[in-house]
């Protein structure tokens, strides 16, 4: 089955322990819904650096990555449908970029 990267943009650190518990519960529920389609559970990521011919920029780029997951789905439309359940999308705090993994 084809694999797809979910690249998360947005979100942020919860401001209170209660907000953190609520966020973790939302992510846990969504991951449970994704079930066996998860190929690599991924992880949150720290501030990135952008390397280009002009040097290294330490600001995270134009649309900083906040985490990733790799899933399996029948096609990109099915992957996008699964991404709609992401807590970042559901609460309006971010977005999910969906890209096919190309076998080499």
N, C-alpha and C positions, 0 to 999 in steps of 0.2 A: 504494500500500500504506500502511496506517496507520502512524504514527510513535508511539513511546513513549519517555519519558524514564526512564532508570535513574538514580535519585538514590542515591548511595552514602553510607552512614552507618557510622562506625566505622573500624577499621584504625588505622594510625599510621605514623610514620616508622620504618624499619628501624634497629635498634641497631648493626649492623655493615655494612661494605661487602658482605660475603658474603650477609647477609640481604637487603640491597638488591638484589643481583644475582638472588637467588632470587625475590624478589617481582616484579621486572621481567620475569623469564622467565615467571612464572605469568600475569601480565597480558598479555604478548605472545602466549602460547599461547592464552589465552581469546579475545583479539581476533582471532587467526587463525581460531579456530573460528567466531566470529561472522561473519567474512567480509563479504560484500556486504550483510548486514543492517545494518551500521553506517552511519547517515546523518550523524552528527557524532561524531567520536571523543571529544569532550569533554575534560575535564582535571580534575586534582585542584584543590581550592579551599582557600583559607586560612580562618582563623577568621572566622565571619560575625558580623554585628550584627543584632539584631532590633529593628525599628522598629514601635512601637505607639502608641496614644493616650497611654500612660503615659511615653513617652520612648524612648530608645535604650538597649538592653541590649547589652553587649559580650561576653557569655559564650558565644555560639554557639547559644543557644536550648536547648530541651529535648532535641533529638536532632540535634546538629550535622551539617550536610552536609559530606562529605569529598571529593565529586567528582560528576561526572555523565557520561553518554553518552546519545546519542539513537540509537535503532535503529528499523528497520522490521520489522514482523512482521504476520502475517495477522490476529491478534487479541490481546487481552491475555493469554489463556492461553498462546499461543505465545511472547509476550514474557516471561512469567514463567518459562517453561521455559528460555529462553535465559539469564535472570538467575541461574538455579540454578548455572550454571557459573562465576559470578564468584568470583575468588580470596577476597574477603572472606567469602563464604558458605562456600566450600569449606574454609577454615581456621578458620571460626568466629569471626573477629575483627570481623565487621560484618554488615550487611544491605543489601539493595537494595530500594528503594521503586520500584515500577513504575507509571507514570501515563501515560494516553493524551494525546497532543498533539491538541488540538481545533482543526481548521482554522476560520479565521474568514473 
